[in-house]
Amino acid sequence: MIHAAFGAFEPPSGVLKETVADLAARQRDGLVLVAQDGERFIGSLFCARQSDALYLTRLATAPDWRKRGVGRALIVAAVSEARASGVTRLTLRVRKNLPGNRAYFERFGFAVTGEGQDPGRPPYDSMERRLG
């Protein structure tokens, strides 16, 4: 499901190189939120505690479930988890070449706080949402 969600990105997403062991490590070292339709996984969001923030990454929705509220539900769940764990912020990164994704997160109260680029990767905007 994750590979299908990220398959059309250009340049290709690093998630396409991740193995089952990589995904297991993310689950062991953080929090994985999932959305299901019966037994089928239709969405996921990886979260990791970083100081006073919950870092969100790899928000994915099965292509045939997009625009049906799956991403919204996962973000709402992440906000609940963040509040329950006592963190004061949600943070994430969005590729600069995906302005629609940036606008999506802005609708949930995220604002750009910086930018960067890791070696060999596309430039990104850092975004944050403060929790009240």
C-alpha positions, 0 to 999 in steps of 0.5 A, spaced: 500 500 500 505 504 501 509 503 495 502 504 491 501 511 494 508 513 493 509 510 486 508 516 482 513 521 485 518 524 481 524 524 483 522 517 486 520 517 493 526 513 498 520 509 501 520 505 495 527 502 497 525 501 504 524 493 506 520 490 511 525 490 516 525 498 515 518 498 516 519 494 522 524 498 525 520 504 524 514 501 528 519 499 533 522 506 534 516 510 534 508 509 532 505 507 526 498 509 525 494 505 520 487 505 517 483 499 515 477 497 510 476 490 513 482 486 513 485 491 507 490 497 509 488 503 506 492 508 510 498 509 514 502 514 518 509 514 521 510 518 527 516 519 532 517 523 538 523 528 537 524 532 543 517 536 544 514 534 538 511 528 534 514 528 527 510 525 522 512 522 516 510 517 510 502 519 510 500 514 505 493 513 502 491 507 498 490 510 491 483 508 490 481 511 497 484 518 496 479 524 497 475 520 502 478 522 509 483 517 510 489 522 511 484 527 515 483 521 520 490 519 520 492 526 522 487 527 527 489 520 530 496 523 530 494 529 534 490 525 539 497 521 540 501 527 541 496 530 546 496 524 550 504 523 550 505 531 552 508 534 546 507 541 544 508 540 536 507 536 530 512 537 525 513 534 518 517 535 511 514 536 505 518 536 498 518 543 495 516 540 488 509 537 491 506 544 493 499 540 493 502 536 499 504 543 502 497 546 501 494 539 504 498 540 511 496 548 511 489 546 511 490 542 518 494 548 521 501 546 519 505 552 517 512 552 514 518 554 519 524 552 514 527 549 508 532 544 507 535 539 503 539 532 505 544 529 500 541 526 494 534 528 496 529 533 493 529 540 497 523 540 502 519 545 507 519 544 514 512 545 517 510 545 524 503 545 528 503 547 535 498 544 539 494 548 544 
